[in-house]
Amino acid sequence: MVGPLRCVLVCSPQTAGWNQPKRLSAWRELGFHHEPIFKEAQSQHTVLTNELKAVGAEVIELPADDDLSLDGVYAHDASLPTDFGLILMHPGKTNRVAEAHHHGSSCEAQGIPTFGTITPPGTTEAGDILWLDSKTLLIGHGYRTNAAGLAQMRALLAPNGVEVSSAPLPYGPGPSACLHLMSLISLLDEQTALVDLPWLAVETVELLKSRGYNFIPIDDSERDTLACNVLALGEKRLLAIEENRKTNTRLRNAGFDVRTFPGSEICINGSGGPTCLTRPLLRS
């Protein structure tokens, strides 16, 4: 999750229908803070993709589809790439279920096969999943990823020698909110994690410490603006939301090269940061 980013899938606001009145009308039920402003969101997304291209990543735009909702812009959640192919998630947020199959067909067109599919009653969202190394997954257990989903992930990956550990998630704002494991942890390199420490379970903190991770805590005043959601680009480079200036300063003081983009509309309004907006497909 922290190697140099080589290829990444994104879904622009235009592709997700942020300029379509029918889709926009669902903004309240999907948990947005206000009705999305399409032009501003599209402009911010363009800055994001330009930053990805600037570090040498190939950026692939997800094709448009009638089944996408406003949430489709947060392309990270519907699929999980592995060394064996793509695992299609079964999102806990029901309006997002169709995204997984769309990811599968789109990635197959790029030569990436589907390795497995999570099915009901299991639910999984990739925003709950961290690769601690090539053979270890840490998966958040909460409202978006349930016990049945965790069991299916273990069964899929165990024959290939991948261990799946669970990380209990807090109740937080409740079942209607979007609280993923990656809302509370962003891996920055092989030894460093950006964390929202008060919201992490003790066993998760102890697990990461036992693996030698050092923690950089976010500035608590920037929790609601998604300060913990930072994308590792590899080689000490990070992509963060520019509004989180205090946390970004902490990261720079720790020796990271922090690139930023404006996230008021594309990120903060819909509660999805730079990791949520990107589905990395290849790192080196």
C-alpha positions in Angstrom: 0.0 0.0 0.0 3.0 2.3 0.2 5.2 1.4 -2.8 5.5 3.8 -5.8 2.1 4.2 -7.4 2.2 2.9 -11.0 -1.5 2.5 -12.1 -4.7 3.8 -10.4 -8.4 3.7 -11.2 -10.5 6.8 -10.6 -14.1 7.8 -11.1 -14.6 11.5 -11.8 -17.7 13.4 -10.6 -18.9 13.6 -14.2 -18.7 9.8 -14.6 -20.5 9.4 -11.2 -23.3 11.7 -12.4 -22.7 14.7 -10.1 -24.0 16.8 -13.0 -27.3 14.8 -13.3 -30.2 16.2 -11.4 -31.7 12.7 -10.7 -28.6 11.4 -9.1 -28.0 14.7 -7.3 -31.4 14.5 -5.6 -30.2 11.6 -3.5 -27.4 13.6 -1.8 -29.1 13.7 1.7 -29.8 10.0 1.9 -26.2 9.2 0.8 -24.8 11.3 3.7 -23.4 14.3 1.8 -23.3 17.5 3.9 -24.9 19.6 1.1 -25.9 19.2 -2.5 -22.7 18.7 -4.5 -21.4 21.6 -6.6 -20.5 19.7 -9.8 -18.1 22.2 -11.4 -16.1 22.8 -8.2 -15.9 19.0 -7.5 -14.8 18.3 -11.1 -12.1 20.9 -10.9 -10.8 19.5 -7.6 -10.8 16.0 -9.0 -8.7 17.2 -12.0 -6.1 18.6 -9.6 -6.1 15.3 -7.9 -5.5 13.3 -11.1 -2.8 15.8 -12.2 -0.9 15.1 -9.0 -1.2 11.4 -9.6 0.2 11.8 -13.1 3.0 14.0 -11.9 4.5 11.1 -9.9 4.3 8.8 -13.0 1.1 6.9 -12.3 -1.1 5.8 -15.2 -4.6 7.1 -14.4 -7.5 5.0 -15.7 -11.0 6.6 -15.7 -13.8 4.2 -14.8 -16.4 4.0 -17.6 -19.8 5.6 -17.0 -22.6 3.3 -16.0 -26.3 3.8 -15.2 -25.9 1.9 -11.9 -23.4 4.3 -10.4 -24.5 6.7 -7.7 -22.8 9.8 -6.4 -20.7 7.5 -4.2 -19.1 6.0 -7.3 -16.5 8.8 -7.2 -15.0 7.1 -4.1 -13.5 4.3 -6.3 -11.4 2.7 -3.6 -14.2 0.8 -1.9 -15.7 -1.6 -4.4 -12.7 -3.8 -5.2 -9.5 -5.1 -3.8 -6.5 -5.9 -6.0 -4.3 -8.9 -5.0 -1.4 -10.7 -6.6 -3.9 -13.2 -7.8 -6.5 -10.9 -9.3 -9.3 -8.6 -8.2 -11.6 -9.4 -5.3 -15.0 -7.8 -5.9 -16.5 -6.4 -2.7 -20.1 -6.6 -1.5 -20.5 -3.1 0.0 -22.4 -2.6 3.2 -23.9 0.5 1.7 -26.5 -1.0 -0.5 -26.5 1.7 -3.2 -22.9 0.7 -3.9 -23.3 -3.0 -4.6 -23.4 -2.6 -8.4 -20.1 -0.8 -8.4 -18.2 -4.0 -7.6 -19.3 -5.8 -10.8 -18.6 -2.6 -12.8 -15.0 -2.6 -11.4 -14.7 -6.2 -12.3 -15.7 -5.8 -16.0 -13.6 -2.6 -16.3 -10.5 -4.2 -14.8 -10.9 -7.3 -17.0 -10.7 -5.0 -20.0 -7.3 -3.9 -18.6 -6.2 -7.5 -18.4 -6.8 -7.8 -14.6 -8.8 -11.0 -13.9 -11.4 -11.4 -11.1 -10.0 -13.7 -8.3 -13.1 -13.8 -6.1 -16.4 -12.2 -5.2 -17.9 -11.5 -1.8 -21.5 -12.5 -1.6 -24.5 -12.0 0.8 -24.8 -12.2 3.7 -21.2 -11.1 3.7 -20.4 -7.4 3.3 -17.0 -5.9 2.7 -15.7 -2.5 1.6 -12.0 -2.0 0.7 -11.9 1.2 2.8 -11.8 -1.2 5.7 -8.8 -3.2 4.4 -5.0 -2.5 4.9 -2.2 -4.6 3.5 0.4 -4.7 6.3 2.6 -6.7 4.0 2.2 -8.9 0.9 0.9 -11.8 3.1 -1.1 -10.0 5.8 -4.4 -8.2 5.6 -5.9 -6.1 8.4 -9.6 -5.7 8.0 -11.9 -3.5 10.0 -15.0 -5.1 11.4 -17.8 -2.6 11.6 -21.0 -1.6 9.8 -19.5 -1.8 6.3 -17.6 -5.1 6.7 -19.3 -7.8 8.7 -18.2 -11.1 10.2 -19.5 -13.1 7.2 -17.5 -10.9 4.9 -14.4 -11.4 7.0 -14.9 -15.1 6.9 -15.2 -15.1 3.1 -12.0 -13.1 2.7 -10.2 -15.6 4.9 -11.5 -18.5 2.9 -10.5 -16.9 -0.4 -7.0 -15.9 0.6 -5.8 -18.7 3.0 -5.0 -21.1 0.1 -2.5 -18.4 -1.2 -0.9 -18.0 2.2 -2.5 -14.6 3.1 -3.4 -14.1 6.7 -6.5 -12.0 7.5 -6.7 -10.3 10.9 -9.7 -8.3 12.1 -9.7 -4.8 13.7 -12.8 -3.9 15.6 -14.2 -0.5 14.7 -16.0 2.0 17.0 -19.6 2.9 16.9 -18.6 6.4 16.0 -21.4 8.5 14.5 -23.5 5.4 14.0 -24.4 2.9 11.2 -25.5 5.6 8.7 -22.0 7.3 8.8 -19.0 6.3 6.7 -16.5 5.1 9.2 -13.8 2.8 7.7 -10.6 1.5 9.1 -8.8 3.8 6.7 -10.7 6.7 8.2 -8.6 6.0 11.3 -5.2 4.8 9.8 -3.3 5.7 6.7 0.0 3.8 6.1 2.6 6.2 4.9 5.6 3.9 4.5 6.7 0.5 5.8 7.3 1.9 9.3 5.0 4.9 9.7 1.2 5.3 10.1 -0.9 8.4 10.3 -3.5 7.7 13.0 -6.6 9.0 14.7 -5.4 7.4 17.9 -8.3 8.0 20.3 -10.6 6.2 17.9 -8.5 3.1 17.4 -9.1 -0.1 19.4 -6.3 -1.0 21.8 -5.7 -4.3 20.1 -5.2 -2.6 16.7 -2.7 -0.1 18.3 -0.8 -3.0 19.9 -0.8 -5.0 16.7 0.7 -2.2 14.7 3.3 -1.4 17.4 4.3 -5.1 17.5 5.0 -4.8 13.8 7.3 -1.8 14.4 5.1 1.0 13.2 5.7 4.5 14.4 2.6 6.8 14.7 2.0 10.3 13.6 -1.2 11.5 15.2 -3.5 13.8 13.3 -4.4 17.2 14.7 -7.7 16.6 16.5 -9.2 19.8 15.2 -9.0 18.4 11.7 -10.8 15.1 12.3 -14.0 16.2 10.6 -12.1 17.4 7.5 -10.6 13.9 7.0 -7.1 14.6 8.1 -6.3 10.9 8.6 -7.1 10.1 5.0 -3.8 10.5 3.1 -2.6 8.6 0.0 0.9 7.2 0.0 2.5 7.7 -3.4 5.8 5.9 -2.6 9.3 7.2 -1.8 8.1 9.4 1.1 5.6 11.2 -1.1 2.0 11.7 0.1 -1.2 13.2 -1.3 -3.4 15.0 1.2 -6.3 17.4 1.4 -4.9 21.0 1.5 -7.5 22.1 4.1 -5.7 20.0 6.8 -2.8 22.3 7.2 -1.9 21.4 10.8 -1.7 17.7 10.1 0.1 18.3 6.8 2.7 20.3 8.7 3.2 17.4 11.1 3.8 15.1 8.1 6.3 17.5 6.5 8.1 17.8 9.8 8.4 14.0 9.9 10.2 14.1 6.5 7.4 13.5 4.1 6.9 15.3 0.8 3.3 16.3 1.1 1.5 17.2 -2.1 -2.1 18.7 -1.7 -5.2 19.4 -3.6 -8.4 21.3 -2.6 -10.9 18.9 -1.1 -13.8 21.0 0.2 -16.3 19.7 -2.4 -14.9 16.4 -3.7 -13.7 15.1 -0.3 -15.1 16.8 2.8 -18.7 17.1 1.5 -19.0 13.4 0.8 -16.7 12.2 3.6 -14.1 10.6 1.3 -10.4 11.6 1.1 -7.7 10.9 -1.4 -7.4 7.2 -0.6 -11.2 6.9 -1.1 -11.0 8.7 -4.5 -8.4 6.3 -5.8 -8.3 2.5 -6.5 -4.5 1.7 -6.8 -4.1 -1.2 -9.2 -0.3 -1.5 -9.3 2.5 -0.5 -7.1 6.2 -1.4 -7.5 
